[in-house]
Amino acid sequence: MQDRVSLYPGRVKLAPVPGQENTFDLVRADQPTQEGTPLNKASLLKDATAAILGLPSTAVPDDAFLALALPAGKYAISVTVKSPGGRPMSGISLSGIVTAAGSTVVTDENGVGFGFSTSSPTTITADTSAFLDLTGTASVTLTPKEKIVNEAEIICMRGSATKATFSASKTVKFSPDVSEYDASAIGGGENGKPGTGSQKRGTYSAAGGDGGKAGGVLNLGKQPYTYPDAISLVVGAVGGVSKIGEAFTPAGVPGGKGAKYTYSSQIDNPIAATAGSDTSGFLYPPTQVGGSGGGGGAYITEGGNPVKPAAGGLPGGGHGEELGMPYKTDGTKPGAGGGGAQATLSGEAGNLSPGTAGKGVAGLVGIMWRYK
């Protein structure tokens, strides 16, 4: 086809119609140097061409385009994905149909995805696994027809929960039905410390290891949610911080101090270990999280009685180590610190056994949400 090329594009002349008052003929006066291809049935869709495509003589060019795009056995399907509250959901991957290029169909800002199928009936599934408030998938089954654009709708399914906790990092979303959320996090508790000791000129010193620090707690209430924003939830490893979006957990409560024992022929000075500190305040959802570890015991074989360790903070902080005792030195709640090790010093050479410190526990992230 050719465009019309004129010396005076758009110029026209009005010629009065004889005997008809205020009536004129509109005549082009643009002086074309190239007439261009006329827009008529012969240039747009001939009857013979329509017949080749199996179309009637009344067909329009759009019918011909559709016939070329949809040969026998190929079905065009337009799918609208909506939230349980009827709101369009963009960015949703659909399986069961593909684009003209064979790639995955993803819904646009109106929640609409367009693609093709070669089977009838066809089941189309929306992947909503990233959305905390929805079930993992939602689908629709239809029996599409040839030579038309078939329309379908998927209404996603709302889950029963309105809260969740995570012991591993995750990125989450909500459907457009959610208005706001609350979230809490605790960082990872630290491992307890080993015992230390020395012997110099007949004076023995032993110090139990300090308990591990508990993870710090972060609470974020009434956070507005804008669809389709993703929320990054990072769970701190042992001794690490947790994150909600860009917010970090603060420092947690410190562990208890290890026992100390100094002994010689003139000195017999035991100093008791101190207990770990309690931790609470994980609000969304309310969850027990761990305290810090208790200080470890100290023992000098040349001296008197061992100096006892101390208990961990509540709940679940590791108890300080005391050899031969069945205390649980590892932390047992999210974010708990491990108990400090017992230091055992023996022999004129000052042989030291630093003990085995308890292990801290990784953190936790929780989230709750509310609907519009």
Secondary structure, DSSP 8 states (H G I E B T S, - for coil): ----EESSTT-EEEEE-TT-TT-EEEEE-S-EEE-----SHHHH--HHHHHHTT--TT--HHHHHHHHHS-TT-EEEEEEEE-TTS-B--S-EEEEEE-TTS-EEE--TTSEEEEEESSSSEEEEEE-TTBTTB-SEEEEEE---TTSEEEEEEE--B-S-SEEEESS-EEEB--TTEEEEEEEEE---------EEEEETTEEEEE---------EEEEEEEE--TT--EEEE---TT---EETTEE-----------EEEE-SS-EEEE-----------TTTT-----------EEETTSSS-B------TTT------TT-----S--STT-------EEEETTTTEEE----------EEEEEEEE-
